[in-house]
């Protein structure tokens, strides 16, 4: 016995399995420097700058001793 399916798979079962195979849309953002479209977390193809926003450094609050 080779190559013969043992059980029948319904259309809904096959469709649910194949739903994960669909291609996802790419999230395109505007470059912060030149405003051209670019992929996030990558260098811009036009100006060479990183497209992600830089995090603002904050001071850690010091614990007050009593």
Backbone torsions as a table, in degrees:
resi	resn	phi	psi	omega
1	UNK	NA	110.7	178.4
2	UNK	-142.8	131.0	174.7
3	UNK	83.3	5.4	-179.6
4	UNK	-104.8	124.4	179.4
5	UNK	-67.8	138.9	-178.4
6	UNK	-79.5	-43.6	-177.7
7	UNK	-116.0	153.2	176.6
8	UNK	-86.0	133.0	177.0
9	UNK	-101.0	125.6	-178.7
10	UNK	-69.9	163.0	-179.9
11	UNK	-62.4	-36.7	-179.5
12	UNK	-70.0	-37.2	178.4
13	UNK	-64.5	-44.1	178.8
14	UNK	-66.6	-40.5	179.4
15	UNK	-64.3	-39.2	178.0
16	UNK	-65.7	-37.0	177.9
17	UNK	-68.6	-41.3	-177.0
18	UNK	-78.0	-10.4	-179.1
19	UNK	-64.5	-24.4	179.8
20	UNK	-79.8	-11.2	-176.5
21	UNK	-87.2	-6.3	-177.3
22	UNK	-67.7	146.0	178.5
23	UNK	-74.8	141.3	179.3
24	UNK	-96.4	148.9	177.6
25	UNK	-74.8	142.4	177.2
26	UNK	-79.6	138.2	177.0
27	UNK	-85.7	107.3	-177.9
28	UNK	-101.7	130.9	179.0
29	UNK	-117.9	163.7	177.1
30	UNK	-86.4	137.6	178.2
31	UNK	-64.4	135.8	-178.7
32	UNK	-69.3	-23.5	-176.3
33	UNK	-90.2	-54.0	-173.7
34	UNK	-112.7	-0.7	176.7
35	UNK	65.6	16.2	176.2
36	UNK	-85.7	154.3	-179.7
37	UNK	-67.4	138.1	-178.9
38	UNK	-152.8	159.9	176.7
39	UNK	-78.5	145.8	-179.9
40	UNK	-69.3	148.9	178.9
41	UNK	62.4	28.0	177.5
42	UNK	-134.2	161.4	177.5
43	UNK	-74.3	144.5	178.9
44	UNK	-71.0	137.4	-179.2
45	UNK	-73.8	-23.6	-177.2
46	UNK	-84.6	-50.9	-173.3
47	UNK	-110.9	-14.8	177.2
48	UNK	85.3	6.4	178.7
49	UNK	-90.6	158.9	176.0
50	UNK	-72.1	143.5	-175.8
51	UNK	-88.8	-19.2	-178.5
52	UNK	-77.5	151.8	179.4
53	UNK	-76.0	145.0	178.4
54	UNK	-80.6	142.8	178.4
55	UNK	-77.8	144.0	178.8
56	UNK	-88.1	125.4	179.8
57	UNK	-73.4	128.7	179.1
58	UNK	-116.0	148.8	177.9
59	UNK	-77.8	138.4	175.8
60	UNK	-77.5	135.7	-179.9
61	UNK	-70.5	129.5	-179.7
62	UNK	-82.5	139.2	178.1
63	UNK	-76.4	132.1	-179.6
64	UNK	-85.1	127.0	179.6
65	UNK	-83.8	146.5	179.8
66	UNK	-107.0	NA	NA
